[in-house]
Amino acid sequence: MIDEKGGGLKISQSELKKRIHIINPNFPMSELGTLTNNKTELKATELYDMLKDNELENFDPLEEAFKLLDPDGKGELDIVRLKQLFKALGYGEIEKKDTQILIECLDVDGDKKITLSDFKAIFKIMKEKELEEDA
């Protein structure tokens, strides 16, 4: 969503700077360096490892990211909210026919809902994909 190049395997600090306010309008830009570990570009695996190995107890960064996408706390991502995010991030309108495809792609466990477990599974798949490409 944030990777302007569309590959999904890397994100630059400049891409993040342009788009973070869409995901979290209250994000303090002074924290951008902390978020990226002061690197100008992060691979998906680096971001995953950084988030996984954080030192805060009782803090799950993927859960916190999911909460940003689920502001009502329903435990599942609302397709209307996702459509709004896609549009705001410059990907255009998601047509009705594409909505079902989006749900199928994000609903990893097939329960017709996009939940936190699906969200975590997507990150795991991304990491595995990057490791395969690096091999």
N, C-alpha and C positions, 0 to 999 in steps of 0.2 A: 504493500500500500504506500509505503514511503519511498521506496526505491524508484526513482524517476527513470532509470535505465530499463526497468521492467524485468530484470533477471531474478530479483528476489534473493540473491546470494550475498550481496554487499549493500551497505548503506553508507553514504558519506555524511559527514557532519553538516555540510551545506544543505543536503536534501532534508535531513532531519530538522534543521533550523527553519526551512521553508514550510514544513508541513506539521510540525509538532503541535502548533496552536490549533490545528483543525481537530486533532484527536483530544487534546487537553488545552482548552483556551487559557487555563490558569497556570500553565507550566512556566516556571521562572527560567528565562533564557540564561541566567547566570549559572544554572545547573547543567547546561548542555555539555560542557566538558566532562563533568562527573558522569553523566549518562553515557558518554562515548569513551570513557577512560582516557580522555584527552587525545584520542586518535582522530585523524582526519577521515578515516574510512574504516569500517568494521565489516568483517565477513560475518555471515549468519552464525557460523560455528563460534566465532569469538564472542558475539553477543550472547549466544546461548550459554557458553561457558562462564562468561562474566555474570550473567543473571543467576545461573545455577550455583555458582560458587560464592555468592554474596555472603557476607559475614553477619548479617542481621538475623537474629533468631525469630522464628515465627513469621518470616517474610517470604512470600512466594511471589516473585516478580511477574510470572505469567498470570497468576491470579489477580494481581494488581492491574495488569494490562487489560485483562478480561473485564474487570470492574469498570474501566473507562468505557468499554464498548457496551456494557450492560448497566447503565446508570440507574435503572429502576431496581436493580438487584433481583431480577426474576430468575437468574441462574441459567439463562439462555440468551443468545444474541437475537435481537429483534431484526428481522430482515429489512424493515423500514429504516431503522437506524443505519444498517450497513449500506443501504442504497443512498442515504443522505451522505455518509462518509465518502463513498465512491465518487459521488458527484462533487462534493466539496474538495476532494483531492485531485480533481481534474480528469477523472476517468469517464465522465459523462453519466448519462442516465442508464440505469440497468433496466432493460425491457422486461416485460412480464415473463416472456419465454425463457429469458436468461436467469431469472430469479430462481427457478427450480434447479437449474444447472449449478448455480452458486451454492444453493443449499446442499445438493448432492456432493459437491466437492468439499465443503466444510464440515459436513456431518459424517465424520470418520466412522463412528460406531453404528450408523444407520438407524438411529432412533427418531429421525425426523426433526431433531432439535440440534442446535449448535451450542453445545455446553462447554464448560471449562475443560472437561476431559478431551473433547474434540480439539479445543484450542491447543492444549498441551501436546496432543498427538500430532497436530500439524507442525509444531515446532520440532518435534522429534523427527518427523519425515524430512523436513527441510535440512536438519543437521545431517541425517544419513545421506541425503542427496549430495550435499556439499562434500562430505567425506568421500563418496564414490568418485566425484569429479576430481578431487585432489589426488586420488590414488593413481 
